[in-house]
């Protein structure tokens, strides 16, 4: 399986578009109220806002099936109705309209950050389409319309064909100078020959001076109406279509190569909400899955002092199982070699690449491979660029027993996510040189003892509830105080609550 960042971000775009569609009437009402208010104040923004609302309203008259189609159609409506606005005016109008949407859906009870972020992403892509026409993906319909309308090209019109359920052909879309009477008269034909004969008969005397030429292109089929004596039009059209395809493919590649920037921005917004180390750990773990095409994330801290790593959090995994992991890097050869390479490269590094492991059994202990049914994995370094230090790693995969390939854009996004996560965790580490010092590794049994102590249980009561001796519980308490560098039980409890251990 080859992972696609485009599909993941497309899902977020679709989520935002669906919310907008579901609240369309309320949103339109809010926009019109805003426009009326500006008109009453004789504000200069009233007219541009009215034009922008008209563009959205016109597009809504022609339903589409997904966010991509909606954005492309809306861009065309915007150019026709609001094309006179400057880039700055366009930015102001889109911002006003987006803000109104956020207020409208919030009043309807939609308060989740992810929903509002999806709407924000929709408007950011719309802004790109409208204000960055030079970088836009070529528009297929516009291209065909231009070809059919060129005065120096002997083409009267081009028809885009489609197949009905019974296999017959019909004209799905017309391009060029087509008479309304022809559009209304043409029905369908069982074969290409019968459809052409039907169209020529509908054209009457004009049809005798024209030739209809089928033009297959990929999965599409077109019918070109040209002057009868013209023989070069089809080679020209084929060449034009080839050039369009080349441009379209190049634009798509460029667009895909920069998608990691969208993903990194969304991830940064997601984790910046954290107000504590515990929240930061949770948001980072869930963010790797929310904005990249992975299914599971296990977040680990790394201590350079004792060269070991321990589990912090598992997203879509058993959290207790992840937190119970504590390994020296000598038992993780692939991690040890990676850290050694980083040391050889020196301290002053900004970008630290992730590790892609096609077969986890070749790089991780067999017990973890079997326990979590690991196949392909990505190890994302949690690195602090401002301090040039590695403080942890996120292990990512696509679910139990699932292998995958890693594309360049996802590789770059994983690296940027790790940098943002590193800076965020460093901020909450209180200036300590090791993240491990702020979240000491406690065994599941030690955590149980600490929870009981925090609830006010005495050594005797804790021992009775855990079916242990008092001496064993005292040993656990001593180990907890030592690991947490706490002077007494109260200090240990405060640190444990602060760091989200209990």
BAFIDO-704680 format. One record per residue (C-alpha): x, y, z. Coordinates in steps of 0.5 Angstrom, whole numbers, padded with zeros to 4 digits, always signed. Each point is the difference from the previous one (the first is absolute). Layout:
XYZ ...
***
This chain:
+0000+0000+0000 +0003+0007-0002 -0002+0005+0005 -0003+0007-0003 +0000+0006+0004 -0005+0003-0005 -0005-0005+0002 +0001+0002+0007 -0001+0007-0001 -0005-0001-0005 -0004-0003+0006 +0000+0006+0004 -0002+0005-0006 -0006-0005-0001 -0002+0001+0007 +0000+0008+0000 -0004+0000-0006 -0005-0005+0003 -0001+0004+0006 -0001+0007-0005 -0005-0004-0004 -0004-0002+0006 +0000+0007+0003 -0001+0003-0007 -0006+0004+0001 +0002+0002+0007 +0006+0003-0003 -0003+0003-0006 -0005+0004+0005 +0006+0002+0005 +0004+0003-0007 -0006+0004-0002 -0001+0002+0007 +0007+0003+0000 -0001+0003-0007 -0006+0004+0002 +0004+0002+0006 +0005+0003-0004 -0004+0003-0005 -0004+0004+0006 +0007+0002+0002 +0001+0002-0007 +0007-0004+0001 +0004-0001-0006 +0000-0007+0001 -0007-0001-0001 +0000-0001-0008 +0006-0005+0000 -0003-0004+0005 -0007+0000-0004 +0004-0002-0006 +0004-0006+0004 -0007-0002+0003 -0003+0000-0007 +0006-0005-0003 -0001-0005+0006 -0008+0000-0001 +0001-0001-0008 +0005-0006+0001 -0005-0003+0005 -0005+0000-0005 +0004-0006-0004 +0001-0005+0006 +0007-0004-0001 +0002-0006+0004 +0006+0002+0003 +0005+0005+0003 +0004+0001-0006 -0005+0000-0005 -0003+0006+0004 +0006+0004+0001 +0001+0000-0008 -0007+0002-0001 +0000+0005+0005 +0007+0003-0003 -0003+0001-0007 -0007+0003+0003 +0005+0005+0004 +0004+0002-0006 -0006+0001-0003 -0004+0004+0005 +0006+0003+0005 +0006+0000-0005 +0001+0007+0001 +0002+0000+0007 +0007+0001+0002 +0004-0006+0003 -0001+0004+0007 -0007+0001-0001 -0001-0007-0002 +0003-0002+0007 -0004+0005+0004 -0006-0003-0003 +0002-0007+0001 +0002+0001+0007 -0007+0003+0002 -0004-0005-0004 +0004-0006+0004 -0001+0004+0007 -0007+0000-0001 +0000-0008-0002 +0004-0001+0007 -0005+0004+0004 -0006-0003-0004 +0002-0007+0001 +0002+0001+0008 -0007+0003+0001 -0002-0007-0003 +0004-0004+0005 +0006-0002-0004 +0006+0002+0005 +0005-0005-0002 +0006+0003-0002 +0001-0005-0005 -0006+0002-0004 +0002+0007+0000 +0007-0001-0002 -0003-0004-0006 -0004+0006-0002 +0006+0004+0001 +0003-0005-0005 -0005+0001-0005 +0001+0008+0000 +0007-0001+0000 +0000-0004-0007 -0006+0005-0003 +0005+0005+0002 +0006-0003-0004 -0005-0002-0006 -0002+0008-0001 +0006+0003+0002 +0005-0004-0003 -0003-0001-0007 +0007-0001-0003 +0001-0007+0004 -0007-0002-0001 -0001-0007-0002 -0002+0000-0008 -0007+0000-0001 -0003-0005-0004 -0006+0003-0002 +0003+0007-0001 +0005-0003-0005 -0005-0004-0004 -0004+0007+0000 +0006+0004-0003 +0001-0006-0005 -0007+0000-0003 +0000+0008+0000 +0006+0002-0003 -0001+0004-0007 +0006-0003-0003 -0002-0007+0001 -0005-0003-0005 -0004-0003+0006 -0007+0002+0001 -0001-0004+0007 +0002-0006+0004 -0004-0005+0003 +0002-0004+0006 -0004-0007+0000 -0002-0005+0006 -0003-0006+0000 -0007-0002+0003 -0001-0006+0004 -0003-0004-0006 +0007+0002-0004 -0003+0005-0005 +0004+0007-0001 -0003+0007+0002 +0003+0007+0000 +0002+0001+0007 +0003+0007-0001 +0001+0005-0006 +0006+0005-0001 +0000+0006-0005 -0006+0003-0004 -0005-0005+0000 -0007+0002-0002 -0006-0001+0006 -0004-0004-0005 +0005-0005-0002 +0001-0001+0008 -0007-0001+0001 -0001-0005-0006 +0006-0004+0001 -0002-0006+0004 +0005-0007+0000 +0002-0005-0005 +0001-0008+0001 +0007+0001-0003 +0005+0006-0002 -0003-0001-0008 -0007+0001+0002 +0001+0006+0005 +0004+0003-0006 -0005-0001-0005 -0005+0003+0005 +0004+0006+0002 +0001+0001-0008 -0008+0000-0001 -0001+0004+0006 +0005+0005-0004 -0004+0000-0006 +0003+0004-0006 +0006+0002+0004 +0001-0007+0002 +0002-0002-0008 +0006+0005+0001 +0003-0003+0006 +0003-0006+0002 +0000-0003+0007 +0006-0004+0003 +0001-0004+0006 +0005+0002+0004 +0002-0005+0006 +0005+0002+0005 +0001-0004+0007 -0007-0002+0003 -0003+0006-0004 -0003+0000-0007 -0002+0006-0004 -0003+0002-0006 +0003+0006-0004 -0004+0003-0005 +0005+0003-0006 -0001+0003-0007 +0000-0005-0005 +0006+0001-0004 +0004+0001+0006 +0005-0006+0001 +0005+0003+0005 -0005+0002+0006 +0001-0007+0003 +0007-0001+0001 +0000+0008+0003 -0005-0002+0005 +0004-0007+0002 +0006+0005+0001 -0003+0005+0004 -0003-0006+0004 +0007-0003+0001 +0002+0007+0002 -0005+0001+0005 +0001-0007+0003 +0007+0002+0001 -0001+0006+0003 -0006-0003+0005 +0005-0005+0002 +0006+0005+0002 -0005+0004+0003 -0003-0006+0004 +0007-0002+0002 +0002+0007+0003 -0006+0000+0004 +0001-0007+0003 +0007+0002+0002 -0002+0006+0004 -0006-0003+0003 +0005-0002+0006 -0001+0008+0002 -0007-0001+0001 +0000-0006+0004 +0006+0003+0004 -0004+0007+0001 -0006-0004+0002 +0004-0004+0005 +0003+0006+0003 -0007+0003+0001 -0002-0007+0004 +0005+0000+0005 +0001+0007+0001 -0007-0001+0004 +0004-0004+0006 +0001+0004+0006 +0004-0006+0004 +0005-0005-0001 -0006-0005+0000 -0004+0003-0005 +0006+0001-0005 +0002-0007+0000 -0008-0002-0001 +0000+0005-0006 +0006-0002-0003 -0002-0007+0000 -0007+0001-0003 +0003+0005-0005 +0005-0004-0003 -0006-0005-0002 -0005+0006-0001 +0004+0004-0005 +0004-0006-0003 -0002-0007-0004 +0001-0004+0006 -0004-0004+0005 +0004-0001+0006 +0005+0005+0004 +0004-0002+0006 +0004+0005+0003 +0007-0001+0004 +0005+0005+0004 +0007-0001-0001 +0005+0001+0006 +0007+0001-0003 +0003-0001+0008 -0002-0007+0000 -0001-0001-0007 -0007-0003+0000 -0007+0001-0002 -0006-0001+0003 -0008+0001-0002 -0004+0006+0001 -0006-0001-0004 -0004-0004-0004 -0005+0002-0005 -0004-0005-0003 +0004-0005+0004 -0001-0003+0007 +0003+0006+0004 +0002-0004+0006 +0004-0005-0004 +0004+0006-0003 +0001+0003+0006 +0003-0006+0003 +0006+0000-0005 +0007+0002+0002 +0005-0002-0004 +0008+0001-0001 +0002+0002-0007 +0005-0006+0000 -0006-0004-0001 -0003+0004-0005 +0006+0000-0006 -0004+0004-0005 -0001+0005+0005 +0007+0000+0003 +0003+0000-0007 -0004+0006-0002 +0002+0004+0006 +0007-0001-0001 +0000+0002-0007 -0004+0007+0003 +0006+0000+0005 +0005+0000-0006 -0003+0005-0004 +0001+0005+0006 -0005+0004+0004 -0002+0006-0004 -0005-0003-0004 -0007+0002-0002 -0003-0005-0004 +0000-0007+0003 -0003-0006-0005 -0005-0005+0002 +0002-0008-0001 -0004-0004-0004 +0000-0007+0002 -0004-0005-0006 +0000-0006+0005 +0000+0002+0007 +0003-0007+0002 +0006+0002-0003 +0001+0006+0005 -0004-0001+0006 +0000-0006+0006 -0004-0005-0002 -0005+0000+0006 -0002+0007-0002 -0001-0002-0007 -0004-0006+0002 -0004+0004+0005 -0002+0006-0004 +0000-0004-0007 +0005+0005-0003 +0001+0000-0007 +0003+0006-0004 +0001+0006+0005 +0003+0007+0000 +0004+0002+0006 -0001+0008+0000 +0006+0003+0004 -0003+0005+0006 +0006+0005-0001 +0000+0007+0003 +0004+0005-0006 +0001+0006+0004 +0004-0005+0005 +0003-0005-0004 -0003-0006+0004 -0004-0006-0001 -0005-0001+0005 -0004-0006-0002 -0003-0003-0006 -0007-0002-0003 -0001-0007-0003 -0005+0000-0005 -0004-0005-0004 -0006-0001-0004 -0003-0006+0004 +0001-0007+0002 +0004-0004-0005 +0000+0006-0005 +0005+0001-0005 +0001+0007-0003 +0005+0004-0005 +0002+0007+0002 +0000+0006-0005 +0004+0006+0001 -0005+0005+0002 -0002-0005+0006 +0007-0001+0001 +0001+0008+0001 -0006+0001+0004 +0002-0005+0005 +0006+0004+0001 -0003+0006+0001 -0005-0003+0004 +0005-0002+0005 +0004+0006+0000 -0007+0004+0002 -0001-0006+0005 +0007+0001+0003 -0001+0008+0001 -0006-0001+0003 +0002-0006+0005 +0006+0004+0002 -0004+0006+0002 -0003-0004+0005 +0006-0003+0002 +0001+0006+0005 +0007+0001-0003 +0003-0007+0002 +0005-0003-0005 -0004-0007+0000 -0008-0001-0001 +0001-0006+0004 +0001+0004+0006 -0006+0003+0000 -0004-0007-0001 +0004-0005+0003 -0002-0007-0002 -0004-0004+0005 -0002-0007+0000 -0008-0002+0000 +0001-0002+0007 +0004+0006+0002 -0006+0004-0003 -0005-0004+0004 +0003+0002+0006 +0001+0007-0001 -0007+0001-0002 -0002-0004+0007 +0004+0005+0003 -0003+0006-0003 -0006-0002+0002 +0002+0000+0007 +0001-0008+0001 +0005-0001+0006 +0006-0006-0002 -0004-0005+0004 -0007+0002-0004 +0004+0000-0007 +0003-0007+0002 -0006-0003+0002 -0004+0003-0007 +0006-0003-0004 +0001-0006+0004 +0007+0001+0001 +0004+0001+0006 +0001+0007+0004 +0008-0001-0001 -0001-0001-0008 -0005+0006+0000 +0006+0004+0004 +0005-0002-0006 -0005+0002-0005 -0001+0007+0003 +0008+0001+0001 +0001-0002-0007 -0005+0005-0002 +0003+0006+0004 +0007-0002-0003 -0003+0000-0007 -0004+0006+0000 +0006+0004+0004 -0006+0002+0006 +0002+0001+0007 -0006-0003+0002 -0007-0003-0002 -0004+0007+0000 +0006+0002-0005 -0001-0006-0004 -0007+0000-0001 +0000+0007-0002 +0005-0001-0005 -0004-0006-0003 -0006+0004+0000 +0003+0005-0004 +0004-0004-0005 -0007-0004-0001 +0003-0007+0003 -0006-0001+0004 
***
